[in-house]
Amino acid sequence: MQRATRSNQWAWTAPSLFLAIASLLGSGISQASPTFANAVTNGTVTIAGLTEASGVQASRNNLNVLWTHNDSGHPAQVFAIDTQGQLLGTYSLPANSDNEDIAMGPARAAIYTGGRG
């Protein structure tokens, strides 16, 4: 009698797993494609210091306020704009050099910026 080893067990189960997955994929199960509404233009951003917006985040505290920033090569700043693209304020970020994205943190007043390569 031959003793089963871990490698023998995987050798028998891998084809079975493959067949199970293949049968599921071929059974007509499909994911619905997302649908989107038509775009609506509220305004145009024409702010002199904001020439390469690289991220945008809606404010949690102020309705109709968006936070954005420039990509690398620009001063480290975040801009508060309204939903029509008008500048509400500009805020410098000391010791920050390459912002790629912006997000709200878990605290109501926290905004995070970061470089991701």
C-alpha positions in Angstrom: 0.0 0.0 0.0 1.4 3.4 -1.0 1.2 6.3 1.4 -0.3 9.6 0.1 2.0 12.6 0.4 1.0 16.3 0.3 2.3 16.6 -3.3 0.2 13.6 -4.4 -2.9 15.1 -2.8 -2.4 18.4 -4.8 -1.8 16.5 -8.0 -5.2 14.9 -7.7 -7.1 18.0 -6.5 -5.7 20.6 -9.0 -7.3 19.0 -12.1 -10.6 18.7 -10.2 -10.4 22.3 -9.1 -9.6 23.4 -12.7 -12.6 21.4 -14.0 -14.9 22.9 -11.4 -13.8 26.5 -12.3 -14.0 25.8 -16.0 -17.6 24.5 -15.7 -18.6 27.5 -13.7 -17.2 29.9 -16.3 -18.8 28.0 -19.1 -22.2 27.8 -17.4 -23.4 31.2 -18.6 -22.7 33.1 -15.3 -21.7 36.6 -16.3 -21.4 39.9 -14.6 -23.6 42.8 -15.8 -21.7 45.6 -17.5 -22.0 48.9 -15.6 -24.2 51.6 -17.1 -23.7 55.4 -16.6 -25.9 58.4 -17.0 -25.1 61.0 -19.6 -22.5 63.5 -18.5 -23.6 66.9 -17.1 -21.3 69.9 -17.2 -21.7 72.2 -14.2 -18.8 74.5 -15.0 -15.2 74.8 -16.3 -12.1 75.0 -14.1 -10.0 77.9 -15.3 -7.9 78.6 -12.2 -4.4 80.1 -13.0 -2.5 78.0 -10.5 -4.4 74.7 -11.2 -3.1 73.6 -14.6 -2.7 69.8 -14.1 -5.4 68.6 -11.7 -4.5 65.1 -10.7 -7.2 64.1 -8.2 -10.5 65.4 -6.8 -12.4 64.6 -3.6 -15.8 65.9 -2.5 -15.8 67.6 0.9 -17.6 65.8 3.8 -18.1 69.0 5.7 -19.2 71.5 3.0 -21.8 70.7 0.3 -20.7 71.6 -3.2 -17.0 71.9 -2.2 -14.4 69.8 -4.0 -10.7 69.5 -3.1 -8.1 69.0 -5.8 -4.4 69.4 -6.5 -1.8 69.6 -9.3 0.4 66.7 -10.3 4.1 66.7 -9.7 6.2 69.7 -10.8 3.9 72.2 -9.3 3.9 73.9 -5.8 2.5 71.5 -3.1 -1.0 73.0 -2.7 -4.6 71.9 -2.5 -7.4 73.9 -3.9 -10.9 74.2 -2.7 -13.3 74.7 -5.6 -17.1 74.8 -5.9 -19.0 72.5 -8.3 -19.0 75.2 -11.0 -15.2 75.3 -11.0 -14.7 78.6 -9.1 -11.8 78.9 -6.7 -12.7 79.0 -3.0 -9.3 78.8 -1.5 -5.7 77.6 -1.9 -3.7 75.9 0.9 0.0 75.1 0.9 1.3 71.7 2.0 4.7 72.1 3.7 7.3 69.4 3.1 5.2 67.8 0.3 6.5 67.5 -3.3 4.7 65.0 -5.5 0.9 64.6 -5.0 -0.7 62.0 -7.2 -4.1 61.6 -5.5 -6.3 63.0 -2.7 -8.7 61.3 -0.3 -10.8 62.0 2.8 -9.6 60.4 6.0 -11.7 58.8 8.7 -11.8 62.0 10.7 -14.3 64.7 9.4 -11.5 67.3 8.9 -8.8 65.0 7.5 -7.6 65.2 3.9 -4.8 63.0 2.6 -2.6 63.6 -0.4 0.0 61.2 -1.6 2.4 60.1 -4.3 1.9 56.6 -5.7 4.8 56.2 -8.1 
